[in-house]
Amino acid sequence: MQALHYTRAAQLPDILAQRIVILDGAMGTMIQRFKLGEAQYRGEGYTGPDGAGDRFKDFAYDVKGNNELLSITRPDVIRDIHERYLAAGADLIETNTFGATTVAQEDYHMAELAREMNLRSAQLARAACDKYSTPDKPRFVAGALGPTPKTASISPDVNDPGARNIDFETLRAAYYEQTEALVEGGADVLLVETIFDTLNAKAALFAIDEFFEKSGERLPLIISGTVTDASGRILSGQTVTAFWHSVRHSRPLAIGLNCALGATLMRPYIQELNRVAEDTFISCYPNAGLPNPMSDTGFDETPEITSRLVHEFAAEGLVNILGGCCGTTPDHIGAIAKAVADVPTRKMFYPAEA
Protein backbone atom coordinates (compact mmCIF):
# COMPACT_ATOMS: atom_id res chain seq x y z
CA MET A 1 0.00 0.00 0.00
CA GLN A 2 1.42 3.37 -1.04
CA ALA A 3 1.98 6.02 1.60
CA LEU A 4 -0.51 8.89 1.50
CA HIS A 5 0.71 12.29 0.37
CA TYR A 6 -0.78 15.04 2.51
CA THR A 7 -1.45 18.56 1.26
CA ARG A 8 -1.23 19.90 4.83
CA ALA A 9 0.80 18.92 7.90
CA ALA A 10 2.99 16.78 5.66
CA GLN A 11 5.73 16.76 8.32
CA LEU A 12 3.44 15.37 11.04
CA PRO A 13 4.05 11.65 10.27
CA ASP A 14 7.80 12.18 10.64
CA ILE A 15 7.32 14.06 13.91
CA LEU A 16 5.14 11.22 15.25
CA ALA A 17 7.83 8.72 14.32
CA GLN A 18 10.41 10.74 16.29
CA ARG A 19 8.59 11.75 19.47
CA ILE A 20 5.29 11.71 21.33
CA VAL A 21 3.04 14.52 20.11
CA ILE A 22 0.94 16.43 22.65
CA LEU A 23 -2.73 17.15 22.03
CA ASP A 24 -4.57 19.81 24.01
CA GLY A 25 -7.11 19.24 26.79
CA ALA A 26 -10.77 19.95 27.39
CA MET A 27 -12.46 22.96 25.84
CA GLY A 28 -15.68 22.67 27.88
CA THR A 29 -13.85 22.46 31.20
CA MET A 30 -12.00 25.68 30.43
CA ILE A 31 -15.12 27.48 29.19
CA GLN A 32 -16.85 26.63 32.49
CA ARG A 33 -14.10 28.47 34.35
CA PHE A 34 -15.18 31.73 32.71
CA LYS A 35 -18.62 31.37 34.36
CA LEU A 36 -20.37 32.87 31.36
CA GLY A 37 -24.08 33.64 31.60
CA GLU A 38 -26.77 33.87 28.95
CA ALA A 39 -25.82 37.44 28.08
CA GLN A 40 -22.14 36.56 27.66
CA TYR A 41 -23.00 33.66 25.36
CA ARG A 42 -24.88 36.19 23.24
CA GLY A 43 -21.77 38.37 23.04
CA GLU A 44 -21.93 40.71 26.02
CA GLY A 45 -18.54 41.66 27.40
CA TYR A 46 -16.66 41.69 24.10
CA THR A 47 -16.54 44.63 21.70
CA GLY A 48 -13.69 43.57 19.42
CA PRO A 49 -14.04 43.86 15.63
CA ASP A 50 -14.34 40.07 15.29
CA GLY A 51 -17.25 39.86 17.76
CA ALA A 52 -20.96 39.60 17.08
CA GLY A 53 -22.07 42.90 18.56
CA ASP A 54 -25.86 42.85 19.10
CA ARG A 55 -26.45 40.15 16.50
CA PHE A 56 -27.80 37.62 19.02
CA LYS A 57 -29.10 40.02 21.64
CA ASP A 58 -32.74 39.27 20.82
CA PHE A 59 -32.39 35.66 19.66
CA ALA A 60 -35.60 33.90 20.63
CA TYR A 61 -34.11 30.83 22.32
CA ASP A 62 -31.64 30.28 25.17
CA VAL A 63 -28.06 29.88 23.96
CA LYS A 64 -26.15 29.36 27.22
CA GLY A 65 -24.26 26.08 26.94
CA ASN A 66 -23.84 26.32 23.19
CA ASN A 67 -20.06 26.43 23.40
CA GLU A 68 -19.56 26.47 19.64
CA LEU A 69 -21.43 29.79 19.41
CA LEU A 70 -18.66 31.39 21.47
CA SER A 71 -16.34 31.26 18.45
CA ILE A 72 -18.65 33.88 16.94
CA THR A 73 -19.82 35.82 20.01
CA ARG A 74 -16.81 35.58 22.37
CA PRO A 75 -13.72 34.82 20.26
CA ASP A 76 -11.64 36.30 23.07
CA VAL A 77 -12.57 33.36 25.32
CA ILE A 78 -11.76 30.70 22.72
CA ARG A 79 -8.54 32.45 21.71
CA ASP A 80 -7.41 32.60 25.33
CA ILE A 81 -8.07 28.88 25.85
CA HIS A 82 -6.16 27.91 22.71
CA GLU A 83 -3.19 30.04 23.70
CA ARG A 84 -3.11 28.61 27.22
CA TYR A 85 -2.87 25.08 25.82
CA LEU A 86 -0.18 26.09 23.34
CA ALA A 87 1.80 27.80 26.08
CA ALA A 88 1.53 24.58 28.11
CA GLY A 89 3.22 22.67 25.29
CA ALA A 90 0.45 21.34 23.03
CA ASP A 91 1.54 20.47 19.49
CA LEU A 92 -2.02 19.91 18.31
CA ILE A 93 -5.01 22.00 19.34
CA GLU A 94 -8.61 21.10 18.58
CA THR A 95 -11.05 23.54 17.07
CA ASN A 96 -14.08 24.53 19.15
CA THR A 97 -16.38 22.50 16.90
CA PHE A 98 -17.33 19.34 18.79
CA GLY A 99 -21.03 20.18 18.37
CA ALA A 100 -20.78 22.40 15.29
CA THR A 101 -22.89 20.30 12.92
CA THR A 102 -26.35 21.11 11.64
CA VAL A 103 -27.53 17.98 13.47
CA ALA A 104 -26.22 19.06 16.89
CA GLN A 105 -27.09 22.73 16.46
CA GLU A 106 -30.74 21.90 15.89
CA ASP A 107 -30.97 21.63 19.70
CA TYR A 108 -30.28 25.38 19.88
CA HIS A 109 -32.25 26.32 16.73
CA MET A 110 -28.96 27.38 15.14
CA ALA A 111 -28.40 24.76 12.44
CA GLU A 112 -27.93 27.47 9.81
CA LEU A 113 -24.92 28.80 11.75
CA ALA A 114 -22.99 25.51 11.72
CA ARG A 115 -20.81 26.40 8.75
CA GLU A 116 -19.93 29.80 10.20
CA MET A 117 -19.09 28.21 13.56
CA ASN A 118 -16.64 25.82 11.92
CA LEU A 119 -15.04 28.49 9.78
CA ARG A 120 -14.56 30.92 12.67
CA SER A 121 -13.37 28.21 15.04
CA ALA A 122 -10.75 26.99 12.58
CA GLN A 123 -9.58 30.56 11.94
CA LEU A 124 -9.16 31.19 15.67
CA ALA A 125 -7.17 27.99 16.16
CA ARG A 126 -5.09 28.73 13.05
CA ALA A 127 -4.14 32.18 14.31
CA ALA A 128 -3.18 30.79 17.72
CA CYS A 129 -1.02 28.06 16.18
CA ASP A 130 0.69 30.52 13.85
CA LYS A 131 1.49 32.74 16.85
CA TYR A 132 3.17 29.89 18.75
CA SER A 133 4.76 27.89 15.91
CA THR A 134 8.52 27.83 15.52
CA PRO A 135 10.69 25.93 13.03
CA ASP A 136 11.67 23.52 15.81
CA LYS A 137 8.15 23.13 17.18
CA PRO A 138 5.42 23.59 14.59
CA ARG A 139 1.87 23.66 15.93
CA PHE A 140 -1.10 22.09 14.16
CA VAL A 141 -4.84 22.73 14.04
CA ALA A 142 -6.98 19.61 14.47
CA GLY A 143 -10.43 20.19 13.04
CA ALA A 144 -12.75 18.41 15.48
CA LEU A 145 -15.78 16.48 14.24
CA GLY A 146 -17.90 15.26 17.16
CA PRO A 147 -20.39 12.38 17.19
CA THR A 148 -23.62 14.46 17.24
CA PRO A 149 -26.30 13.78 19.90
CA LYS A 150 -28.01 11.25 17.64
CA THR A 151 -27.17 7.68 16.70
CA ALA A 152 -27.74 6.04 13.34
CA SER A 153 -27.55 2.45 14.54
CA ILE A 154 -29.42 2.42 17.86
CA SER A 155 -33.13 2.94 18.42
CA PRO A 156 -34.14 5.82 20.71
CA ASP A 157 -37.30 3.86 21.56
CA VAL A 158 -36.94 0.68 23.63
CA ASN A 159 -40.32 -0.47 22.33
CA ASP A 160 -39.31 -0.14 18.67
CA PRO A 161 -35.87 -1.57 17.90
CA GLY A 162 -36.11 -0.49 14.26
CA ALA A 163 -36.75 3.17 15.02
CA ARG A 164 -34.07 5.76 14.18
CA ASN A 165 -33.91 9.49 14.79
CA ILE A 166 -31.22 10.17 12.14
CA ASP A 167 -30.16 8.64 8.83
CA PHE A 168 -26.81 8.21 7.13
CA GLU A 169 -27.43 10.80 4.43
CA THR A 170 -28.33 13.53 6.92
CA LEU A 171 -25.15 12.80 8.85
CA ARG A 172 -23.04 12.69 5.68
CA ALA A 173 -24.32 16.09 4.54
CA ALA A 174 -23.72 17.62 7.97
CA TYR A 175 -20.19 16.27 8.18
CA TYR A 176 -19.38 17.36 4.61
CA GLU A 177 -20.36 20.94 5.44
CA GLN A 178 -18.30 20.79 8.63
CA THR A 179 -15.23 19.36 6.90
CA GLU A 180 -15.34 21.92 4.11
CA ALA A 181 -15.54 24.86 6.55
CA LEU A 182 -12.82 23.49 8.85
CA VAL A 183 -10.39 23.11 5.95
CA GLU A 184 -11.31 26.53 4.56
CA GLY A 185 -10.62 28.02 8.00
CA GLY A 186 -7.13 26.55 8.18
CA ALA A 187 -7.29 23.08 9.76
CA ASP A 188 -4.18 20.93 9.26
CA VAL A 189 -5.64 17.66 10.53
CA LEU A 190 -9.17 16.24 10.77
CA LEU A 191 -10.11 14.54 14.03
CA VAL A 192 -13.24 12.37 14.12
CA GLU A 193 -13.61 11.95 17.85
CA THR A 194 -15.57 10.50 20.77
CA ILE A 195 -17.11 7.90 18.48
CA PHE A 196 -19.82 5.92 20.24
CA ASP A 197 -21.59 4.75 17.07
CA THR A 198 -19.48 3.41 14.23
CA LEU A 199 -22.19 4.18 11.68
CA ASN A 200 -22.08 7.87 12.61
CA ALA A 201 -18.31 7.72 12.20
CA LYS A 202 -18.63 6.05 8.82
CA ALA A 203 -20.84 8.93 7.68
CA ALA A 204 -18.12 11.35 8.76
CA LEU A 205 -15.39 9.33 7.06
CA PHE A 206 -17.45 9.05 3.87
CA ALA A 207 -17.99 12.82 3.85
CA ILE A 208 -14.30 13.50 4.48
CA ASP A 209 -13.27 11.19 1.64
CA GLU A 210 -15.84 12.83 -0.63
CA PHE A 211 -14.40 16.24 0.25
CA PHE A 212 -10.85 15.06 -0.42
CA GLU A 213 -11.87 13.74 -3.83
CA LYS A 214 -13.69 16.94 -4.83
CA SER A 215 -11.18 19.44 -3.44
CA GLY A 216 -7.86 17.78 -4.18
CA GLU A 217 -6.88 18.30 -0.53
CA ARG A 218 -5.80 15.43 1.71
CA LEU A 219 -5.28 16.09 5.39
CA PRO A 220 -4.02 13.63 7.98
CA LEU A 221 -6.94 11.90 9.67
CA ILE A 222 -7.17 10.90 13.34
CA ILE A 223 -10.01 8.63 14.44
CA SER A 224 -10.85 8.33 18.15
CA GLY A 225 -13.49 6.08 19.63
CA THR A 226 -14.85 5.99 23.16
CA VAL A 227 -15.33 2.87 25.28
CA THR A 228 -18.35 3.61 27.41
CA ASP A 229 -18.12 0.95 30.14
CA ALA A 230 -16.21 -2.05 31.45
CA SER A 231 -17.53 -4.27 28.65
CA GLY A 232 -14.73 -2.88 26.49
CA ARG A 233 -17.14 -1.92 23.72
CA ILE A 234 -18.30 1.31 22.18
CA LEU A 235 -21.99 2.08 22.64
CA SER A 236 -23.03 0.54 19.32
CA GLY A 237 -21.58 -2.78 20.44
CA GLN A 238 -18.18 -3.22 18.82
CA THR A 239 -15.02 -4.22 20.60
CA VAL A 240 -11.99 -2.01 20.07
CA THR A 241 -10.59 -4.51 17.57
CA ALA A 242 -13.83 -4.65 15.60
CA PHE A 243 -14.03 -0.86 15.62
CA TRP A 244 -10.53 -0.63 14.17
CA HIS A 245 -11.33 -3.07 11.38
CA SER A 246 -14.49 -1.09 10.58
CA VAL A 247 -12.63 2.18 10.00
CA ARG A 248 -9.14 1.18 8.87
CA HIS A 249 -10.15 1.45 5.19
CA SER A 250 -10.02 5.25 5.62
CA ARG A 251 -6.27 4.96 6.25
CA PRO A 252 -6.03 7.25 9.28
CA LEU A 253 -2.72 8.65 10.39
CA ALA A 254 -3.70 7.65 13.93
CA ILE A 255 -6.38 5.60 15.66
CA GLY A 256 -7.16 5.95 19.33
CA LEU A 257 -9.52 6.35 22.26
CA ASN A 258 -10.70 9.32 24.26
CA CYS A 259 -13.19 10.51 26.85
CA ALA A 260 -15.46 8.12 28.76
CA LEU A 261 -12.96 6.30 30.96
CA GLY A 262 -10.04 7.74 32.84
CA ALA A 263 -6.55 6.51 31.98
CA THR A 264 -6.57 3.66 34.49
CA LEU A 265 -9.65 2.00 33.01
CA MET A 266 -8.68 2.85 29.43
CA ARG A 267 -5.32 1.08 29.53
CA PRO A 268 -6.35 -2.44 28.43
CA TYR A 269 -8.16 -1.02 25.41
CA ILE A 270 -5.15 1.06 24.35
CA GLN A 271 -3.07 -2.11 24.72
CA GLU A 272 -5.56 -3.88 22.45
CA LEU A 273 -5.30 -1.15 19.81
CA ASN A 274 -1.53 -1.30 20.04
CA ARG A 275 -1.67 -5.00 19.13
CA VAL A 276 -4.11 -4.78 16.23
CA ALA A 277 -3.22 -1.44 14.60
CA GLU A 278 0.41 -2.24 13.94
CA ASP A 279 0.89 0.05 10.96
CA THR A 280 -0.92 3.11 12.37
CA PHE A 281 -0.02 5.62 15.05
CA ILE A 282 -1.96 5.44 18.33
CA SER A 283 -3.60 8.36 20.14
CA CYS A 284 -4.99 8.53 23.66
CA TYR A 285 -6.63 11.42 25.49
CA PRO A 286 -8.58 10.24 28.53
CA ASN A 287 -10.76 12.13 30.95
CA ALA A 288 -9.16 13.27 34.19
CA GLY A 289 -10.45 10.15 35.95
CA LEU A 290 -14.10 9.74 36.83
CA PRO A 291 -16.63 12.54 37.39
CA ASN A 292 -16.55 14.25 40.77
CA PRO A 293 -18.94 17.20 41.18
CA MET A 294 -16.99 18.36 44.24
CA SER A 295 -13.85 18.94 42.18
CA ASP A 296 -12.93 22.27 40.57
CA THR A 297 -12.82 20.61 37.13
CA GLY A 298 -15.68 18.18 37.77
CA PHE A 299 -13.28 15.22 37.67
CA ASP A 300 -11.08 13.40 40.15
CA GLU A 301 -7.54 13.60 38.84
CA THR A 302 -5.00 16.34 39.41
CA PRO A 303 -2.39 17.09 36.74
CA GLU A 304 0.15 15.03 38.69
CA ILE A 305 -2.07 11.94 38.71
CA THR A 306 -3.11 12.12 35.05
CA SER A 307 0.44 12.75 33.85
CA ARG A 308 1.77 9.82 35.89
CA LEU A 309 -0.85 7.47 34.46
CA VAL A 310 -0.33 8.42 30.81
CA HIS A 311 3.43 8.32 31.34
CA GLU A 312 2.95 4.61 32.03
CA PHE A 313 1.27 4.26 28.62
CA ALA A 314 4.24 5.97 27.00
CA ALA A 315 6.82 3.94 28.93
CA GLU A 316 5.08 0.76 27.79
CA GLY A 317 5.43 1.89 24.18
CA LEU A 318 1.70 2.13 23.52
CA VAL A 319 1.17 5.67 22.22
CA ASN A 320 2.29 8.33 19.76
CA ILE A 321 -0.19 11.09 20.68
CA LEU A 322 -1.20 12.01 24.23
CA GLY A 323 -3.60 14.64 25.51
CA GLY A 324 -6.61 15.12 27.71
CA CYS A 325 -10.39 15.09 27.47
CA CYS A 326 -13.07 16.11 30.01
CA GLY A 327 -11.71 17.62 33.21
CA THR A 328 -8.23 18.31 31.85
CA THR A 329 -6.73 21.80 31.79
CA PRO A 330 -3.52 23.48 30.56
CA ASP A 331 -1.94 22.37 33.85
CA HIS A 332 -2.74 18.76 32.97
CA ILE A 333 -1.35 19.17 29.45
CA GLY A 334 1.79 20.86 30.72
CA ALA A 335 2.35 18.04 33.21
CA ILE A 336 1.80 15.39 30.50
CA ALA A 337 4.21 17.12 28.11
CA LYS A 338 6.88 17.29 30.81
CA ALA A 339 6.31 13.69 31.91
CA VAL A 340 6.77 12.18 28.44
CA ALA A 341 9.33 14.61 27.02
CA ASP A 342 12.14 12.06 27.18
CA VAL A 343 10.07 8.91 26.59
CA PRO A 344 10.44 7.32 23.13
CA THR A 345 7.41 7.30 20.91
CA ARG A 346 5.66 4.02 20.08
CA LYS A 347 7.42 2.15 17.29
CA MET A 348 5.26 1.38 14.30
CA PHE A 349 5.44 -1.52 11.92
CA TYR A 350 6.00 -0.24 8.42
CA PRO A 351 5.05 -2.49 5.47
CA ALA A 352 8.01 -2.90 3.15
CA GLU A 353 6.22 -1.26 0.21
CA ALA A 354 5.06 1.82 2.14
Stockholm file with secondary structure:
# STOCKHOLM 1.0

chainA/1-354         MQALHYTRAAQLPDILAQRIVILDGAMGTMIQRFKLGEAQYRGEGYTGPDGAGDRFKDFAYDVKGNNELLSITRPDVIRDIHERYLAAGADLIETNTFGATTVAQEDYHMAELAREMNLRSAQLARAACDKYSTPDKPRFVAGALGPTPKTASISPDVNDPGARNIDFETLRAAYYEQTEALVEGGADVLLVETIFDTLNAKAALFAIDEFFEKSGERLPLIISGTVTDASGRILSGQTVTAFWHSVRHSRPLAIGLNCALGATLMRPYIQELNRVAEDTFISCYPNAGLPNPMSDTGFDETPEITSRLVHEFAAEGLVNILGGCCGTTPDHIGAIAKAVADVPTRKMFYPAEA
#=GR chainA/1-354 SS CCCCCCSSCTTHHHHHHHSCEEBCCCHHHHHHHTCCCHHHHTTTTCCSTTSCTTTTTTCSSCCTTCGGGHHHHCHHHHHHHHHHHHHHTCSEEECSCTTCSHHHHGGGTCGGGHHHHHHHHHHHHHHHHHHHCCSSSCCEEEEEECCCSCCSSSCSCTTCTTCCSCCHHHHHHHHHHHHHHHHHHTCSEEEEEEESCHHHHHHHHHHHHHHHHHHCCCCCEEEEECCCSTTCBCTTSCBHHHHHHHHGGGCCSEEEEEEEEEHHHHHHHHHHHHHHCTTSEEEEEEESSSBCTTSSSSBSCCHHHHHHHHHHHHHTTCCSEECCCTTCCHHHHHHHHHHHTTSCCCCCCCCTTC
#=GC SS_cons         CCCCCCSSCTTHHHHHHHSCEEBCCCHHHHHHHTCCCHHHHTTTTCCSTTSCTTTTTTCSSCCTTCGGGHHHHCHHHHHHHHHHHHHHTCSEEECSCTTCSHHHHGGGTCGGGHHHHHHHHHHHHHHHHHHHCCSSSCCEEEEEECCCSCCSSSCSCTTCTTCCSCCHHHHHHHHHHHHHHHHHHTCSEEEEEEESCHHHHHHHHHHHHHHHHHHCCCCCEEEEECCCSTTCBCTTSCBHHHHHHHHGGGCCSEEEEEEEEEHHHHHHHHHHHHHHCTTSEEEEEEESSSBCTTSSSSBSCCHHHHHHHHHHHHHTTCCSEECCCTTCCHHHHHHHHHHHTTSCCCCCCCCTTC
//
